[in-house]
Amino acid sequence: MDSLSELFRLEMLPWHMVLRGTVVYWFLLLVFRFLLRRDVGSLGVADLLFVVLVADASSNAMQGEYKTIGDGLVLISTLVAWNYLLDWGSYHSPLVSRLIEPPPEPLVKHGRIVQRTLRRQLITVDELMSKLREKGIAELSDVRLVMLESDGELSVRKYKT
């Protein structure tokens, strides 16, 4: 029974792990929100590799050198709590929602590509046209509005036919 209690004991101070988890969570949130582009509804190999490497690097920063399950549970609970609090805050506050989720941006207006948005989001015309073809759009002239949503998906409004 003594070895079981060893697994769950805390080697680090709980507030120390909460602080580590909080700092890394907010740093990564800011990186993902402001520095990384939204891809057009897909996750490329380089993006996936980046996420895996960030996860590994951030886990080392958050963990310190803990070795017990109890330390890991405190850290995981901190990350879950921040994630829940931000979801709750964005549901109840438009300001929090605007800070966390990027606003939708127009990619096509009245059959014309909005080049400024494509440049800012680093989306090529070929990528855009590929995604539009997936949605059954063959000609830009059929499109009234295409928006890049906060989740990277495209919403398309066609002219009435």
Secondary structure, DSSP 8 states (H G I E B T S, - for coil): -HHHHHHHS-SS-HHHHHHHHHHHHHHHHHIIIIIS---SS---HHHHHHHHHHHHHHHHHHHTT--SHHHHHHHHHHHHHHHHHHHHHHHH-HHHHHHHS---EEEEETTEE-HHHHHHHT--HHHHHHHHHHTT---GGGEEEEEE-TTS-EEEEE---
